Amino acid sequence: MNEFEFIETLKKIPLNNSIELGIGDDCAVIQNKLICSDTLVENIHFKLDYFTIEQAIQKSIIVNLSDILAMNGIPEYYLMNLTVPKKRKDLNNISKAIEEINKKYKIDLIGGDTTSSENLWVISVTMIGKSEKPVFRKGAKTDDYIYCGGFPGYSSFALNCLLNNIKNYEKYNKYHFLPEINFDYLKLFNEININAMIDISDGVLNDLRHILKSSNKGAVINKNIFKEKNKEFFDNCNLLNINPFELILNGGEDFIPLFVSNENPEIVQKIADKFKLEIICIGKITESNNIVDENANILTPNGFIHF
């Protein structure tokens, strides 16, 4: 039983209370409140060879912010559980790092728990936000357009360079260490019709598959659009003998919105330009149960799965 199969068993547990949405989306929805939770574990999600613990804690907050945005919501408060290794109590700058994120995104830390471990840092954040009109993973319709709120692949490119001690590409590091969650996308979402949305955390194909499974649909992806949008990224990948499409489609940890809409790409692009937002139309929703490229080759999700 893998990670996603295990989650399916949890979704079958009967509910004892009336809620709008429970397990199975980026956030649970209770009335107009959004609730999500994520955990970062040392040596799984980050290594202190190239991360500082302050950066890891900031990122643990940011990944939850991404979930709130993916539900068309605004973040408000969060709880943090912090497990500190007994032999590495380097805590002096953590409160300052948390304060920086709180100020930037206008959110508040309201509680949590602190514990110890023998060797590893573990950071768990539960975020609470709100939305008057939450958008779910289900709802994609045939012939809807598929949009990315940014260019995927930068984070996994940076990680590849960090793990292999490759220099001269440090400009990509910010996309892995401290991705920017741009809530100005809510302005775009307010002006167009969105049928389904998720954030890209496990890779474009893996996360798109969640939308497709919830909506009982398939998709065709135009791989060529990525090279048209960013030839430099492809050149950098080729110089390092890296398959750019593996990073773009399966890399993950981009933390940008992936959404589907029946709105014409020209209209969406015009509105995005008005708000100075990056948008890429990467394909369309189909009746098929498969994800294929423009040449009808099946694209198999190969993103990160914990178990």
C-alpha positions in Angstrom: 0.0 0.0 0.0 1.6 3.3 -1.1 1.0 6.8 0.3 -2.0 7.6 -1.9 -3.7 4.2 -1.4 -3.3 4.7 2.4 -5.0 8.1 2.1 -7.9 6.5 0.3 -8.5 4.2 3.2 -8.6 7.2 5.6 -11.2 8.9 3.4 -13.5 6.0 3.9 -13.7 6.5 7.7 -17.3 7.7 8.4 -17.7 11.3 9.6 -19.3 12.1 13.0 -19.8 15.8 12.2 -21.2 17.8 9.2 -18.5 19.5 7.2 -18.2 20.8 3.7 -15.0 18.9 2.8 -12.7 16.6 4.6 -9.8 14.5 3.5 -8.9 14.6 -0.2 -8.1 18.2 -1.2 -5.5 20.8 -0.4 -7.6 21.9 2.6 -10.5 20.8 4.6 -13.4 23.2 4.5 -15.6 23.9 7.5 -18.1 26.7 6.8 -15.9 29.4 5.3 -12.7 28.2 7.0 -9.8 26.4 5.3 -7.6 24.1 7.3 -4.5 22.3 6.0 -1.4 20.7 7.5 2.1 19.7 6.3 5.2 18.2 7.8 8.8 18.6 6.9 11.3 15.9 8.1 15.0 16.4 8.1 16.8 14.3 5.5 13.5 13.7 3.7 12.4 17.2 2.9 15.6 19.1 3.6 19.2 18.5 4.5 21.2 20.8 6.8 24.1 20.4 4.5 22.6 23.2 2.4 19.5 24.3 4.4 19.6 26.3 7.6 17.0 25.3 10.1 15.5 28.8 9.9 15.0 28.3 6.1 13.4 24.9 6.7 11.0 26.4 9.3 10.1 29.2 6.9 9.5 26.8 4.1 7.2 24.6 6.4 5.0 27.7 6.7 5.1 28.5 3.0 4.0 25.1 1.8 0.8 25.6 3.8 0.3 29.0 2.4 0.4 27.4 -1.0 -2.4 25.0 0.0 -4.5 28.0 1.1 -4.0 29.8 -2.2 -4.9 26.6 -4.1 -8.3 26.7 -2.5 -8.8 30.3 -3.5 -8.3 31.4 0.1 -6.5 33.9 2.4 -4.3 32.6 5.2 -4.9 33.8 8.8 -3.4 31.8 11.6 -1.3 28.7 12.1 -0.1 26.2 14.7 3.5 24.8 14.7 4.8 21.6 16.2 8.6 21.6 16.4 10.7 18.5 17.2 14.3 19.5 18.1 17.2 17.1 18.2 18.6 16.8 21.7 22.2 17.5 20.5 21.4 20.4 18.1 19.4 23.0 20.0 20.4 25.9 17.7 17.2 27.9 18.3 18.5 31.4 18.6 17.3 32.8 15.3 14.1 30.8 14.8 11.7 33.3 16.3 13.1 36.0 14.0 12.7 33.8 10.9 9.1 33.1 11.9 8.4 36.8 12.5 9.7 37.6 9.0 7.2 35.2 7.4 4.4 36.4 9.6 5.0 40.0 8.6 5.3 39.3 4.9 2.1 37.3 4.6 0.1 39.0 7.4 -0.4 35.8 9.4 0.0 34.8 13.1 1.5 31.9 15.0 -1.1 31.1 17.7 0.2 27.9 19.3 1.5 24.4 18.8 3.9 22.0 20.6 7.6 21.6 21.2 9.2 18.1 21.6 12.6 16.5 21.3 14.1 13.7 19.3 17.4 11.8 19.3 18.7 13.1 15.9 16.3 14.8 13.6 14.3 18.0 13.2 10.6 17.6 12.4 8.5 20.6 11.6 4.7 20.4 11.3 2.4 23.3 10.6 -1.4 23.5 10.6 -2.7 26.5 8.7 -6.1 28.1 9.1 -7.5 30.5 6.4 -10.8 31.6 4.9 -12.5 31.6 1.5 -16.0 32.8 0.5 -15.7 30.7 -2.6 -13.3 27.7 -2.2 -12.2 25.9 -5.3 -11.8 22.1 -5.1 -9.8 19.5 -7.1 -13.0 18.0 -8.6 -14.9 20.0 -11.2 -12.7 19.8 -14.3 -14.8 19.6 -17.5 -14.0 18.4 -21.0 -12.2 21.0 -23.1 -11.2 23.1 -20.1 -7.8 24.7 -20.4 -5.1 23.7 -18.0 -3.0 26.6 -16.5 0.1 26.9 -14.4 0.6 30.0 -12.3 4.3 30.1 -13.0 7.0 28.0 -14.6 7.5 24.5 -12.9 10.9 22.9 -12.6 13.0 25.6 -11.0 12.9 24.0 -7.5 13.9 20.6 -8.6 16.7 22.1 -10.8 18.1 23.9 -7.8 17.9 20.7 -5.7 19.8 18.8 -8.3 22.5 21.4 -8.3 22.7 21.4 -4.5 22.9 17.7 -4.2 25.6 17.4 -6.8 27.5 20.5 -5.7 27.0 22.2 -9.0 27.9 25.9 -9.0 26.9 28.9 -11.2 23.1 28.3 -11.0 22.5 29.8 -7.5 19.8 32.1 -9.0 17.4 29.1 -8.9 18.0 28.4 -5.2 15.3 30.8 -4.0 12.7 28.6 -5.7 13.7 25.7 -3.5 14.6 27.4 -0.3 11.9 30.0 -0.1 9.3 29.8 -2.9 7.2 32.9 -3.3 3.4 32.4 -2.7 1.8 35.2 -4.6 -1.7 35.9 -3.3 -2.2 38.4 -6.1 -3.4 35.4 -8.1 -6.6 35.7 -6.1 -7.3 38.8 -8.2 -7.1 36.7 -11.3 -9.2 33.9 -9.8 -11.8 36.5 -9.0 -12.2 37.6 -12.6 -12.3 34.2 -14.3 -14.2 31.0 -13.9 -12.1 28.2 -12.3 -13.5 24.7 -12.3 -10.7 22.9 -10.3 -7.4 23.8 -8.7 -4.5 22.3 -6.8 -0.9 23.4 -6.0 2.1 21.8 -7.5 3.9 20.1 -4.7 4.5 16.5 -6.0 5.0 17.4 -9.7 2.7 18.6 -12.5 1.7 15.2 -13.6 1.1 13.8 -10.1 -0.9 16.8 -9.0 -2.8 17.1 -12.2 -3.7 13.4 -11.8 -5.5 14.3 -8.5 -7.7 16.7 -10.4 -8.3 14.2 -13.2 -9.2 11.4 -10.8 -11.5 13.6 -8.8 -13.2 14.8 -12.0 -13.1 11.5 -13.9 -11.2 13.1 -16.8 -8.0 12.9 -18.8 -5.7 15.5 -20.2 -3.4 16.4 -23.1 -0.3 18.4 -22.3 1.5 20.6 -24.8 5.2 20.0 -23.8 6.4 22.4 -26.5 4.9 25.4 -24.7 7.5 25.1 -21.9 10.5 25.5 -24.3 8.7 28.4 -26.0 8.3 30.1 -22.6 11.8 29.5 -21.3 14.6 28.4 -23.7 17.2 29.4 -21.1 16.0 26.8 -18.7 16.2 24.1 -21.4 19.7 25.2 -22.3 20.8 25.0 -18.7 19.4 21.5 -18.3 21.1 20.4 -21.5 24.4 21.7 -20.3 24.1 19.6 -17.2 22.8 16.6 -19.1 19.4 16.8 -17.3 16.1 16.0 -18.9 14.2 19.3 -18.5 10.8 17.6 -18.9 11.5 15.3 -16.0 12.0 18.4 -13.8 9.1 20.3 -15.2 6.5 17.5 -15.1 7.7 15.4 -12.2 10.1 17.5 -10.2 7.7 18.9 -7.6 8.0 21.4 -4.8 7.2 24.3 -7.1 4.3 25.5 -4.9 2.5 27.3 -7.7 -1.2 27.0 -8.5 -2.3 24.5 -11.2 -5.9 25.2 -12.3 -8.4 24.4 -15.1 -10.8 26.9 -16.6 -13.2 27.1 -19.6 -11.9 30.7 -20.1 -10.0 31.3 -23.4 -6.2 31.6 -22.9 -6.1 35.0 -24.6 -8.6 36.4 -22.1 -6.8 34.7 -19.1 -3.4 36.0 -20.3 -4.8 39.6 -20.7 -6.1 39.6 -17.1 -2.9 38.0 -15.8 -0.9 40.7 -17.5 -3.0 43.4 -15.9 -2.0 42.1 -12.5 1.6 41.3 -13.6 1.1 37.5 -13.0 2.9 34.8 -14.9 0.5 32.3 -16.5 1.1 29.4 -18.8 -1.6 27.4 -20.6 -0.1 23.9 -20.7 -3.0 21.8 -22.2 -6.6 20.8 -22.1 -8.9 18.4 -20.3 -10.2 15.4 -22.2 -12.7 12.6 -21.8 -9.8 10.0 -21.8 -8.5 8.6 -18.5 -4.9 9.1 -19.6 -2.5 12.1 -19.6 -0.9 12.3 -23.1 1.4 14.8 -24.8 0.7 16.6 -28.1 1.8 13.5 -30.0 -0.5 11.2 -28.1 2.4 9.7 -26.1 1.2 8.6 -22.6 2.8 10.7 -19.8 3.3 8.7 -16.6 3.4 10.6 -13.3 6.7 9.9 -11.6 6.7 12.5 -8.8 7.8 12.0 -5.2 5.8 9.5 -3.1 6.7 9.0 0.5 5.9 5.3 0.7 
